[in-house]
């Protein structure tokens, strides 16, 4: 009588392979059938990403060089950084 635990292959190794094959087939079918829709939305997606990119790019600026009392701090990289 064969024992289920005596196989050479681990019990959970078939599921990830099947899942990968299923996802590969799904991506291929979605790409071939809906490519025109994806490319049609692409210009709008780029326009919608502009504000998000702007927010992330300005994250490191802080208060744009202002000190705690509201005055501008000196910025040696900017020629007019010490103006009030």
N, CA, C and O atoms as a GROMACS GRO file, in nm:
protein
  336
    1UNK      N    1   0.084  -0.116   0.000
    1UNK     CA    2   0.000   0.000   0.000
    1UNK      C    3   0.090   0.124   0.000
    1UNK      O    4   0.168   0.143   0.094
    2UNK      N    5   0.081   0.209  -0.105
    2UNK     CA    6   0.169   0.326  -0.112
    2UNK      C    7   0.128   0.432  -0.011
    2UNK      O    8   0.010   0.456   0.013
    3UNK      N    9   0.227   0.493   0.046
    3UNK     CA   10   0.206   0.598   0.144
    3UNK      C   11   0.213   0.734   0.072
    3UNK      O   12   0.299   0.753  -0.014
    4UNK      N   13   0.124   0.829   0.105
    4UNK     CA   14   0.119   0.960   0.039
    4UNK      C   15   0.242   1.044   0.070
    4UNK      O   16   0.278   1.132  -0.008
    5UNK      N   17   0.307   1.019   0.182
    5UNK     CA   18   0.422   1.098   0.221
    5UNK      C   19   0.552   1.043   0.165
    5UNK      O   20   0.658   1.103   0.187
    6UNK      N   21   0.550   0.932   0.094
    6UNK     CA   22   0.673   0.871   0.046
    6UNK      C   23   0.710   0.918  -0.095
    6UNK      O   24   0.804   0.863  -0.153
    7UNK      N   25   0.641   1.016  -0.152
    7UNK     CA   26   0.676   1.061  -0.287
    7UNK      C   27   0.802   1.146  -0.281
    7UNK      O   28   0.835   1.202  -0.176
    8UNK      N   29   0.872   1.156  -0.391
    8UNK     CA   30   0.997   1.231  -0.399
    8UNK      C   31   0.973   1.382  -0.409
    8UNK      O   32   1.062   1.461  -0.377
    9UNK      N   33   0.856   1.421  -0.451
    9UNK     CA   34   0.824   1.562  -0.473
    9UNK      C   35   0.753   1.619  -0.351
    9UNK      O   36   0.665   1.553  -0.295
   10UNK      N   37   0.789   1.742  -0.308
   10UNK     CA   38   0.716   1.803  -0.198
   10UNK      C   39   0.570   1.826  -0.236
   10UNK      O   40   0.539   1.849  -0.353
   11UNK      N   41   0.483   1.820  -0.138
   11UNK     CA   42   0.339   1.826  -0.164
   11UNK      C   43   0.296   1.961  -0.220
   11UNK      O   44   0.203   1.965  -0.300
   12UNK      N   45   0.358   2.071  -0.182
   12UNK     CA   46   0.314   2.203  -0.225
   12UNK      C   47   0.381   2.254  -0.350
   12UNK      O   48   0.362   2.371  -0.384
   13UNK      N   49   0.458   2.174  -0.422
   13UNK     CA   50   0.534   2.226  -0.536
   13UNK      C   51   0.452   2.233  -0.664
   13UNK      O   52   0.494   2.301  -0.758
   14UNK      N   53   0.339   2.168  -0.672
   14UNK     CA   54   0.258   2.169  -0.794
   14UNK      C   55   0.175   2.298  -0.802
   14UNK      O   56   0.156   2.351  -0.912
   15UNK      N   57   0.126   2.346  -0.692
   15UNK     CA   58   0.040   2.464  -0.692
   15UNK      C   59   0.110   2.590  -0.745
   15UNK      O   60   0.053   2.657  -0.830
   16UNK      N   61   0.232   2.624  -0.699
   16UNK     CA   62   0.296   2.746  -0.753
   16UNK      C   63   0.323   2.738  -0.903
   16UNK      O   64   0.314   2.838  -0.973
   17UNK      N   65   0.357   2.620  -0.952
   17UNK     CA   66   0.382   2.604  -1.096
   17UNK      C   67   0.252   2.624  -1.173
   17UNK      O   68   0.250   2.693  -1.275
   18UNK      N   69   0.145   2.565  -1.125
   18UNK     CA   70   0.015   2.582  -1.191
   18UNK      C   71  -0.032   2.727  -1.186
   18UNK      O   72  -0.088   2.778  -1.282
   19UNK      N   73  -0.010   2.793  -1.073
   19UNK     CA   74  -0.048   2.933  -1.059
   19UNK      C   75   0.030   3.020  -1.156
   19UNK      O   76  -0.027   3.109  -1.220
   20UNK      N   77   0.160   2.997  -1.168
   20UNK     CA   78   0.242   3.074  -1.262
   20UNK      C   79   0.197   3.053  -1.406
   20UNK      O   80   0.191   3.149  -1.483
   21UNK      N   81   0.165   2.930  -1.443
   21UNK     CA   82   0.117   2.903  -1.578
   21UNK      C   83  -0.017   2.971  -1.603
   21UNK      O   84  -0.040   3.025  -1.711
   22UNK      N   85  -0.106   2.968  -1.505
   22UNK     CA   86  -0.236   3.034  -1.520
   22UNK      C   87  -0.218   3.185  -1.536
   22UNK      O   88  -0.282   3.246  -1.622
   23UNK      N   89  -0.134   3.247  -1.453
   23UNK     CA   90  -0.112   3.391  -1.462
   23UNK      C   91  -0.045   3.430  -1.593
   23UNK      O   92  -0.076   3.534  -1.650
   24UNK      N   93   0.046   3.348  -1.640
   24UNK     CA   94   0.111   3.374  -1.768
   24UNK      C   95   0.009   3.371  -1.883
   24UNK      O   96   0.010   3.458  -1.970
   25UNK      N   97  -0.079   3.272  -1.882
   25UNK     CA   98  -0.183   3.263  -1.984
   25UNK      C   99  -0.280   3.381  -1.975
   25UNK      O  100  -0.321   3.435  -2.077
   26UNK      N  101  -0.317   3.420  -1.853
   26UNK     CA  102  -0.409   3.533  -1.835
   26UNK      C  103  -0.347   3.662  -1.884
   26UNK      O  104  -0.415   3.741  -1.951
   27UNK      N  105  -0.221   3.687  -1.852
   27UNK     CA  106  -0.155   3.809  -1.898
   27UNK      C  107  -0.144   3.810  -2.050
   27UNK      O  108  -0.165   3.914  -2.112
   28UNK      N  109  -0.112   3.697  -2.109
   28UNK     CA  110  -0.101   3.689  -2.256
   28UNK      C  111  -0.236   3.719  -2.321
   28UNK      O  112  -0.242   3.796  -2.417
   29UNK      N  113  -0.343   3.660  -2.271
   29UNK     CA  114  -0.474   3.683  -2.331
   29UNK      C  115  -0.521   3.827  -2.310
   29UNK      O  116  -0.579   3.887  -2.400
   30UNK      N  117  -0.498   3.882  -2.192
   30UNK     CA  118  -0.536   4.021  -2.168
   30UNK      C  119  -0.457   4.116  -2.258
   30UNK      O  120  -0.511   4.214  -2.309
   31UNK      N  121  -0.329   4.088  -2.276
   31UNK     CA  122  -0.246   4.173  -2.360
   31UNK      C  123  -0.291   4.168  -2.506
   31UNK      O  124  -0.302   4.272  -2.570
   32UNK      N  125  -0.317   4.049  -2.557
   32UNK     CA  126  -0.354   4.039  -2.698
   32UNK      C  127  -0.494   4.092  -2.726
   32UNK      O  128  -0.517   4.148  -2.832
   33UNK      N  129  -0.586   4.076  -2.634
   33UNK     CA  130  -0.724   4.117  -2.658
   33UNK      C  131  -0.752   4.263  -2.622
   33UNK      O  132  -0.841   4.323  -2.682
   34UNK      N  133  -0.679   4.320  -2.528
   34UNK     CA  134  -0.712   4.453  -2.479
   34UNK      C  135  -0.599   4.554  -2.498
   34UNK      O  136  -0.596   4.657  -2.431
   35UNK      N  137  -0.508   4.526  -2.590
   35UNK     CA  138  -0.395   4.616  -2.614
   35UNK      C  139  -0.442   4.753  -2.662
   35UNK      O  140  -0.387   4.854  -2.620
   36UNK      N  141  -0.541   4.758  -2.749
   36UNK     CA  142  -0.589   4.886  -2.801
   36UNK      C  143  -0.649   4.972  -2.690
   36UNK      O  144  -0.632   5.094  -2.689
   37UNK      N  145  -0.719   4.909  -2.596
   37UNK     CA  146  -0.778   4.983  -2.485
   37UNK      C  147  -0.669   5.041  -2.395
   37UNK      O  148  -0.679   5.155  -2.350
   38UNK      N  149  -0.565   4.962  -2.370
   38UNK     CA  150  -0.457   5.008  -2.284
   38UNK      C  151  -0.383   5.124  -2.347
   38UNK      O  152  -0.350   5.221  -2.278
   39UNK      N  153  -0.356   5.116  -2.477
   39UNK     CA  154  -0.285   5.225  -2.544
   39UNK      C  155  -0.372   5.348  -2.558
   39UNK      O  156  -0.319   5.459  -2.564
   40UNK      N  157  -0.504   5.332  -2.564
   40UNK     CA  158  -0.594   5.446  -2.571
   40UNK      C  159  -0.601   5.524  -2.442
   40UNK      O  160  -0.625   5.644  -2.443
   41UNK      N  161  -0.580   5.457  -2.330
   41UNK     CA  162  -0.587   5.521  -2.198
   41UNK      C  163  -0.451   5.579  -2.158
   41UNK      O  164  -0.444   5.661  -2.066
   42UNK      N  165  -0.345   5.538  -2.224
   42UNK     CA  166  -0.210   5.578  -2.185
   42UNK      C  167  -0.189   5.730  -2.179
   42UNK      O  168  -0.130   5.775  -2.081
   43UNK      N  169  -0.233   5.811  -2.275
   43UNK     CA  170  -0.212   5.956  -2.261
   43UNK      C  171  -0.282   6.015  -2.138
   43UNK      O  172  -0.226   6.102  -2.072
   44UNK      N  173  -0.401   5.966  -2.108
   44UNK     CA  174  -0.472   6.016  -1.990
   44UNK      C  175  -0.403   5.971  -1.861
   44UNK      O  176  -0.400   6.045  -1.762
   45UNK      N  177  -0.348   5.852  -1.861
   45UNK     CA  178  -0.277   5.802  -1.743
   45UNK      C  179  -0.152   5.886  -1.717
   45UNK      O  180  -0.118   5.914  -1.602
   46UNK      N  181  -0.084   5.926  -1.824
   46UNK     CA  182   0.035   6.011  -1.807
   46UNK      C  183  -0.005   6.146  -1.750
   46UNK      O  184   0.063   6.199  -1.662
   47UNK      N  185  -0.116   6.203  -1.800
   47UNK     CA  186  -0.162   6.332  -1.748
   47UNK      C  187  -0.205   6.321  -1.602
   47UNK      O  188  -0.183   6.413  -1.524
   48UNK      N  189  -0.266   6.210  -1.564
   48UNK     CA  190  -0.308   6.192  -1.426
   48UNK      C  191  -0.190   6.167  -1.332
   48UNK      O  192  -0.199   6.195  -1.212
   49UNK      N  193  -0.081   6.116  -1.385
   49UNK     CA  194   0.037   6.091  -1.302
   49UNK      C  195   0.118   6.217  -1.276
   49UNK      O  196   0.199   6.220  -1.183
   50UNK      N  197   0.098   6.322  -1.356
   50UNK     CA  198   0.177   6.445  -1.337
   50UNK      C  199   0.164   6.503  -1.196
   50UNK      O  200   0.267   6.534  -1.136
   51UNK      N  201   0.043   6.519  -1.141
   51UNK     CA  202   0.036   6.573  -1.004
   51UNK      C  203   0.101   6.482  -0.900
   51UNK      O  204   0.162   6.531  -0.805
   52UNK      N  205   0.090   6.353  -0.919
   52UNK     CA  206   0.150   6.259  -0.824
   52UNK      C  207   0.303   6.270  -0.830
   52UNK      O  208   0.369   6.272  -0.726
   53UNK      N  209   0.357   6.276  -0.948
   53UNK     CA  210   0.501   6.290  -0.964
   53UNK      C  211   0.547   6.423  -0.904
   53UNK      O  212   0.651   6.429  -0.840
   54UNK      N  213   0.469   6.528  -0.925
   54UNK     CA  214   0.502   6.659  -0.870
   54UNK      C  215   0.510   6.655  -0.718
   54UNK      O  216   0.601   6.713  -0.658
   55UNK      N  217   0.416   6.588  -0.655
   55UNK     CA  218   0.415   6.576  -0.509
   55UNK      C  219   0.540   6.503  -0.461
   55UNK      O  220   0.604   6.546  -0.365
   56UNK      N  221   0.574   6.393  -0.526
   56UNK     CA  222   0.690   6.315  -0.482
   56UNK      C  223   0.821   6.389  -0.509
   56UNK      O  224   0.917   6.374  -0.434
   57UNK      N  225   0.826   6.467  -0.615
   57UNK     CA  226   0.949   6.539  -0.645
   57UNK      C  227   0.972   6.653  -0.547
   57UNK      O  228   1.087   6.686  -0.519
   58UNK      N  229   0.866   6.714  -0.495
   58UNK     CA  230   0.880   6.826  -0.402
   58UNK      C  231   0.885   6.782  -0.257
   58UNK      O  232   0.891   6.868  -0.168
   59UNK      N  233   0.884   6.656  -0.230
   59UNK     CA  234   0.882   6.608  -0.093
   59UNK      C  235   1.008   6.649  -0.016
   59UNK      O  236   1.000   6.677   0.103
   60UNK      N  237   1.122   6.654  -0.080
   60UNK     CA  238   1.246   6.687  -0.012
   60UNK      C  239   1.269   6.836   0.004
   60UNK      O  240   1.367   6.874   0.069
   61UNK      N  241   1.185   6.922  -0.051
   61UNK     CA  242   1.206   7.065  -0.044
   61UNK      C  243   1.175   7.123   0.094
   61UNK      O  244   1.231   7.225   0.131
   62UNK      N  245   1.088   7.060   0.168
   62UNK     CA  246   1.049   7.115   0.298
   62UNK      C  247   0.972   7.244   0.281
   62UNK      O  248   0.872   7.249   0.209
   63UNK      N  249   1.018   7.349   0.348
   63UNK     CA  250   0.951   7.479   0.340
   63UNK      C  251   1.021   7.572   0.241
   63UNK      O  252   1.017   7.694   0.259
   64UNK      N  253   1.082   7.519   0.141
   64UNK     CA  254   1.149   7.595   0.036
   64UNK      C  255   1.254   7.690   0.094
   64UNK      O  256   1.265   7.804   0.050
   65UNK      N  257   1.329   7.644   0.190
   65UNK     CA  258   1.439   7.721   0.244
   65UNK      C  259   1.401   7.823   0.349
   65UNK      O  260   1.486   7.904   0.386
   66UNK      N  261   1.281   7.823   0.397
   66UNK     CA  262   1.239   7.920   0.500
   66UNK      C  263   1.279   7.868   0.638
   66UNK      O  264   1.277   7.748   0.665
   67UNK      N  265   1.316   7.962   0.722
   67UNK     CA  266   1.353   7.927   0.859
   67UNK      C  267   1.228   7.924   0.946
   67UNK      O  268   1.118   7.947   0.897
   68UNK      N  269   1.245   7.896   1.074
   68UNK     CA  270   1.131   7.884   1.166
   68UNK      C  271   1.057   8.015   1.184
   68UNK      O  272   0.937   8.014   1.210
   69UNK      N  273   1.127   8.131   1.170
   69UNK     CA  274   1.059   8.259   1.188
   69UNK      C  275   0.999   8.313   1.058
   69UNK      O  276   0.951   8.426   1.056
   70UNK      N  277   1.002   8.236   0.950
   70UNK     CA  278   0.937   8.275   0.826
   70UNK      C  279   1.028   8.340   0.724
   70UNK      O  280   0.986   8.364   0.610
   71UNK      N  281   1.153   8.371   0.763
   71UNK     CA  282   1.246   8.432   0.668
   71UNK      C  283   1.312   8.325   0.585
   71UNK      O  284   1.316   8.208   0.623
   72UNK      N  285   1.362   8.366   0.471
   72UNK     CA  286   1.434   8.271   0.387
   72UNK      C  287   1.575   8.252   0.440
   72UNK      O  288   1.642   8.348   0.478
   73UNK      N  289   1.618   8.130   0.444
   73UNK     CA  290   1.755   8.102   0.484
   73UNK      C  291   1.847   8.120   0.365
   73UNK      O  292   1.803   8.115   0.250
   74UNK      N  293   1.973   8.139   0.390
   74UNK     CA  294   2.070   8.156   0.282
   74UNK      C  295   2.093   8.025   0.209
   74UNK      O  296   2.108   7.920   0.272
   75UNK      N  297   2.095   8.031   0.077
   75UNK     CA  298   2.118   7.913  -0.004
   75UNK      C  299   2.237   7.941  -0.094
   75UNK      O  300   2.224   8.018  -0.189
   76UNK      N  301   2.353   7.882  -0.068
   76UNK     CA  302   2.470   7.913  -0.147
   76UNK      C  303   2.458   7.867  -0.292
   76UNK      O  304   2.528   7.919  -0.378
   77UNK      N  305   2.371   7.772  -0.321
   77UNK     CA  306   2.356   7.723  -0.457
   77UNK      C  307   2.270   7.818  -0.541
   77UNK      O  308   2.276   7.812  -0.664
   78UNK      N  309   2.192   7.903  -0.479
   78UNK     CA  310   2.103   7.994  -0.550
   78UNK      C  311   2.158   8.136  -0.531
   78UNK      O  312   2.183   8.176  -0.417
   79UNK      N  313   2.177   8.213  -0.638
   79UNK     CA  314   2.238   8.345  -0.622
   79UNK      C  315   2.154   8.443  -0.542
   79UNK      O  316   2.209   8.536  -0.483
   80UNK      N  317   2.023   8.426  -0.538
   80UNK     CA  318   1.936   8.518  -0.465
   80UNK      C  319   1.872   8.449  -0.346
   80UNK      O  320   1.761   8.485  -0.307
   81UNK      N  321   1.940   8.351  -0.286
   81UNK     CA  322   1.882   8.274  -0.177
   81UNK      C  323   1.873   8.349  -0.046
   81UNK      O  324   1.800   8.307   0.044
   82UNK      N  325   1.943   8.461  -0.033
   82UNK     CA  326   1.939   8.532   0.094
   82UNK      C  327   1.844   8.652   0.091
   82UNK      O  328   1.846   8.733   0.184
   83UNK      N  329   1.762   8.663  -0.013
   83UNK     CA  330   1.663   8.772  -0.018
   83UNK      C  331   1.550   8.748   0.080
   83UNK      O  332   1.515   8.634   0.107
   84UNK      N  333   1.492   8.856   0.134
   84UNK     CA  334   1.377   8.838   0.223
   84UNK      C  335   1.251   8.805   0.147
   84UNK      O  336   1.145   8.787   0.207
   0.00000   0.00000   0.00000
